[in-house]
Amino acid sequence: MKLYYRQQNLPFEYPFTISNGRTKTHQPALIVALELGPFTGVGEAPAIVYYNVSVEQMIADLESKRSLVEKFALTDPERYWHYLHHLFPDNPFLVCALDMAAWDLYGKMKGKPLFELWHTQWENTPVTDYTIGIDTIEKMVAKMQAKPWPVYKIKLGTEEDLAIMQALRKHTDVPFRIDANAGWTTEEALEKIPQLAQLGVELIEQPLAKDNWEGMKTLYEKSTLPLFADESCVSEHDVKKCHGHFHGINIKLTKCSGITPALRMIKEARTLGMQVMMGSMNEGTIGSAAIAQFLPQIDQVDMDGPLLLYEDSATGITFDYGKITITGKPGLGITLI
């Protein structure tokens, strides 16, 4: 195989803020391509500061072992993931990009989209939410009104959480999902959850700190809303730990190190009777196309990266009031621009 890569730095339509005051105006990412004969597969990994991941570090790691990445004889993406996992044990984001590219390449070689290779049918696919980042109440309302949508994901974790939700509810009757990004204490969550339920919230992501398992056990037993693990469920090794503390898990391809482990995470979560959401880390169309291939297998999805970012590097996904349509072409089904 031959390896190619480039950097991408897409601007957000609005500054994107989550709890603890973390704000981004652009989303840097690494785009990789694996070429084998007439076929080329592509993958994407966004750089996330609070996971200490930069595009520069991913490139440095990639260049340090370029020859080993290229020498693998690709016959099975899962075998390639295990190879990459041992090659880059401390860089799951890079492994994700390469694993994604390998699956795209494999799908093209087989002439099928990934969801068909996984023996699923394109039916009963969930709609994606649209995320409203933390801002002043007036600006959050304006962002929502500018994007009519069937379900919104609202970033919370401030002293004005309830005021924000009350203001938003005055302008729409569609469901809300809450992502606190570990911004609440156990006591705050116990107080806020019943009030949020009355405001039409359907689920809450990561209410407490990722390692507050005792608090999550309490919330799990008392919450009237489904609770989903995000920061508490980074890799496939975390799924079992989340059982009995969360009602579901939010799988991020970038964090868990790719498509290959995500397939295993879904299987384990189902065995444990847990719901499955798949979320984004503000990927563009390439990374979002990988998420889309999982839609027949999951309950909820948050893949609004292409809606939050300006410009992009590919086409192949369309959004129609939350409904996602893909091309059905082999692999990820995208076309590079």
C-alpha positions in Angstrom: 0.0 0.0 0.0 1.0 3.6 -0.4 0.2 6.2 2.3 -0.8 9.8 1.8 -2.0 12.4 4.2 -2.8 16.1 4.6 -4.0 18.5 7.3 -7.4 20.1 7.4 -8.6 23.0 9.5 -12.3 23.8 9.1 -13.9 26.8 10.7 -17.0 26.5 12.8 -20.1 28.5 11.8 -20.3 29.6 15.4 -17.6 29.4 18.1 -18.2 26.0 19.7 -18.2 26.0 23.5 -18.8 23.2 26.0 -18.6 23.0 29.8 -15.5 24.3 31.6 -15.3 27.1 29.1 -13.6 25.2 26.3 -14.2 27.1 23.0 -13.1 26.3 19.4 -13.4 28.4 16.3 -11.8 25.8 14.0 -11.5 22.0 13.9 -8.1 20.7 12.9 -7.9 17.2 11.5 -5.7 14.7 9.8 -6.9 13.2 6.5 -5.2 9.9 5.5 -5.4 7.8 2.3 -4.3 4.3 1.6 -3.8 3.3 -2.0 -3.7 -0.2 -3.2 -3.8 -0.8 -7.0 -6.7 1.1 -8.5 -8.4 1.6 -5.1 -7.9 4.3 -2.5 -9.4 4.4 1.0 -9.6 7.6 3.1 -10.0 8.3 6.8 -10.2 11.2 9.2 -9.1 11.9 12.8 -9.9 15.3 14.4 -7.4 16.7 16.8 -8.8 17.3 20.3 -6.9 19.5 22.7 -8.4 18.0 25.9 -7.2 14.6 24.8 -3.7 16.0 24.2 -3.9 15.1 20.5 -2.6 17.4 17.8 -2.3 16.9 14.0 1.4 17.5 14.3 1.8 14.6 16.7 -0.2 12.3 14.6 1.9 13.2 11.6 5.1 12.7 13.5 4.0 9.3 14.7 2.9 8.4 11.2 6.2 9.4 9.6 8.2 7.5 12.2 6.6 4.2 11.1 5.5 5.0 7.5 7.2 2.0 6.0 5.5 -0.4 8.5 2.1 1.2 7.7 2.6 0.7 4.0 4.1 -2.8 4.1 1.0 -4.6 5.5 -0.8 -6.8 3.0 -4.4 -5.8 3.4 -6.8 -8.7 3.3 -8.9 -8.0 6.4 -9.4 -4.6 8.1 -9.7 -6.3 11.5 -6.3 -7.8 11.2 -4.9 -4.5 10.0 -6.4 -2.7 13.1 -4.7 -5.2 15.4 -1.4 -4.5 13.6 -2.0 -0.7 13.9 -3.0 -1.0 17.5 0.3 -2.5 18.4 2.2 -0.1 16.0 0.7 3.0 17.7 -0.4 1.9 21.2 -0.5 5.5 22.5 -2.3 7.2 19.5 -5.9 5.8 19.1 -6.8 8.9 17.0 -4.2 8.0 14.4 -5.2 4.3 14.5 -8.8 5.4 13.9 -7.9 7.4 10.8 -5.9 4.5 9.3 -8.6 1.9 10.3 -11.2 4.0 8.7 -9.2 4.3 5.5 -8.6 0.5 5.5 -12.3 -0.2 5.8 -13.1 2.3 3.0 -10.4 0.6 0.8 -11.7 -2.9 1.7 -15.3 -1.9 0.8 -14.2 -0.6 -2.5 -12.2 -3.7 -3.2 -15.3 -5.8 -2.4 -17.7 -3.4 -4.3 -20.0 -2.9 -1.3 -20.8 -0.2 1.2 -19.7 -1.1 4.7 -23.2 -1.5 6.1 -23.8 -4.3 3.6 -20.5 -6.0 4.5 -21.7 -6.1 8.1 -24.9 -7.8 6.9 -27.2 -4.9 7.9 -30.1 -3.3 6.0 -30.5 0.4 5.4 -33.7 0.7 7.4 -34.9 2.1 10.8 -32.0 4.6 10.8 -32.1 7.3 13.5 -32.1 11.0 12.6 -29.1 13.1 13.8 -29.5 15.8 16.3 -28.1 19.3 15.8 -25.8 20.7 18.6 -26.2 24.0 20.2 -23.0 25.0 22.0 -22.9 27.0 25.2 -23.3 30.8 24.7 -25.5 33.5 26.1 -29.1 32.5 26.3 -30.1 34.9 23.6 -27.4 33.5 21.2 -28.4 29.9 22.0 -32.0 30.7 21.1 -30.9 32.5 17.9 -28.7 29.5 16.9 -31.7 27.1 17.4 -34.1 29.3 15.5 -31.6 29.6 12.6 -31.6 25.8 12.2 -35.1 24.2 12.4 -34.4 20.6 13.3 -36.3 17.6 14.7 -34.1 17.1 17.8 -31.4 19.3 19.4 -28.4 18.4 21.5 -27.8 21.2 24.0 -24.5 21.6 25.7 -24.9 22.4 29.4 -22.7 22.6 32.5 -23.2 26.2 33.6 -25.0 28.0 36.4 -27.7 29.0 33.9 -28.6 25.5 32.7 -32.3 25.5 33.7 -32.7 29.1 32.5 -31.2 28.1 29.1 -33.5 25.1 28.7 -36.6 27.1 29.7 -35.8 29.8 27.2 -35.1 27.3 24.4 -38.4 25.4 25.2 -40.4 28.6 24.6 -39.4 28.5 20.9 -39.8 24.8 19.9 -41.6 21.6 21.0 -39.1 19.1 19.6 -37.1 16.8 21.8 -33.9 17.9 23.5 -30.8 15.9 24.4 -28.5 17.2 27.0 -24.7 16.9 27.1 -23.2 18.1 30.3 -19.7 17.0 29.4 -19.0 16.0 33.0 -20.0 19.4 34.2 -22.3 18.6 37.2 -21.9 17.3 40.7 -24.0 14.4 41.8 -26.2 16.8 43.8 -26.7 19.2 40.9 -27.6 16.3 38.6 -30.2 14.9 41.1 -31.7 18.4 41.3 -31.7 19.2 37.6 -32.7 15.9 36.0 -36.4 15.9 37.2 -36.8 19.5 36.0 -35.1 18.8 32.7 -37.5 15.8 32.2 -40.4 18.2 32.5 -38.8 20.4 29.8 -38.9 17.6 27.2 -35.4 16.3 27.5 -35.1 12.7 26.3 -31.6 11.7 27.5 -28.5 13.1 29.2 -24.9 12.4 28.2 -22.1 12.3 30.8 -23.7 14.3 33.7 -20.7 13.6 36.1 -17.0 13.4 36.0 -15.8 10.4 34.1 -14.4 8.6 37.2 -17.3 9.4 39.5 -18.7 5.9 39.4 -20.3 6.1 42.9 -22.2 9.2 41.8 -23.3 7.6 38.6 -24.6 4.5 40.4 -26.8 6.8 42.4 -28.0 8.7 39.4 -28.6 5.4 37.5 -30.9 4.2 40.3 -32.8 7.5 40.6 -32.8 9.2 37.2 -36.1 9.4 35.3 -34.1 10.0 32.1 -31.7 7.6 30.3 -28.1 8.4 31.0 -25.4 7.9 28.4 -21.6 7.5 29.0 -19.3 9.6 26.8 -16.1 10.5 28.6 -16.6 7.4 30.8 -16.7 5.2 27.8 -13.6 5.9 25.7 -12.5 2.4 24.6 -14.0 -1.0 24.3 -12.6 -1.9 27.7 -15.0 0.7 29.3 -18.3 -0.8 28.1 -18.6 -3.4 30.9 -17.7 -0.8 33.5 -20.5 1.4 32.3 -23.1 -1.3 32.8 -25.2 -0.6 35.9 -24.0 3.0 35.9 -25.4 4.2 32.6 -28.4 3.2 30.4 -26.4 3.5 27.2 -23.0 4.4 25.7 -22.0 7.0 23.2 -19.3 5.5 20.9 -16.9 8.0 19.3 -14.9 6.3 16.5 -11.9 8.7 17.1 -11.7 7.9 20.8 -12.2 4.2 20.7 -9.6 3.9 17.9 -11.8 3.2 14.9 -14.5 1.2 13.1 -13.1 -2.2 14.2 -13.4 -1.7 18.0 -16.7 0.2 17.6 -18.3 -3.0 16.0 -17.2 -5.0 19.1 -18.5 -2.3 21.4 -21.9 -2.4 19.9 -22.1 -6.1 20.2 -21.0 -6.1 23.9 -23.4 -3.2 24.7 -26.3 -5.2 23.2 -25.3 -8.3 25.1 -25.5 -6.2 28.3 -28.9 -4.7 27.4 -27.6 -1.2 26.9 -28.6 1.4 24.4 -26.1 2.6 21.8 -25.5 6.1 20.5 -22.8 7.1 18.1 -21.4 10.6 18.4 -19.0 12.8 16.6 -16.0 14.8 17.5 -16.8 17.4 14.9 -15.6 15.3 12.0 -16.2 16.5 8.5 -17.8 14.4 5.8 -15.2 11.7 5.8 -15.5 10.8 9.4 -19.2 11.4 9.4 -19.6 8.9 6.5 -18.0 6.3 8.7 -20.5 7.0 11.4 -23.3 6.8 8.9 -22.4 3.2 8.0 -23.4 2.3 11.6 -26.9 3.8 11.5 -28.8 0.5 11.0 -27.2 -0.8 14.2 -27.7 2.1 16.7 -30.5 3.8 18.6 -29.4 7.5 18.4 -26.8 9.4 16.5 -25.0 12.7 16.8 -23.2 13.3 13.5 -23.7 17.0 12.8 -20.1 17.9 12.1 -20.7 18.8 8.5 -23.6 21.0 9.6 -21.4 22.9 12.2 -18.4 23.4 10.0 -17.8 25.5 6.9 -16.2 23.9 3.8 -15.2 20.3 3.6 -13.1 17.8 1.7 -15.7 15.3 0.4 -19.4 14.8 -0.6 -21.6 11.7 -0.1 -23.9 12.5 2.8 -27.1 14.6 2.7 -29.1 15.9 5.7 -32.8 16.5 5.3 -34.3 17.8 8.6 -32.2 15.2 10.5 -32.7 12.3 8.1 -29.4 11.1 6.7 -29.0 9.8 3.2 -25.9 8.1 1.8 -24.9 7.3 -1.8 -24.7 3.5 -1.3 -21.4 3.5 -3.2 -18.7 1.0 -2.0 -16.8 1.6 1.2 -17.7 4.9 2.9 -19.5 6.0 -0.2 -17.9 9.4 -0.5 -16.3 11.4 -3.3 -13.3 13.6 -2.5 -13.6 17.2 -3.6 
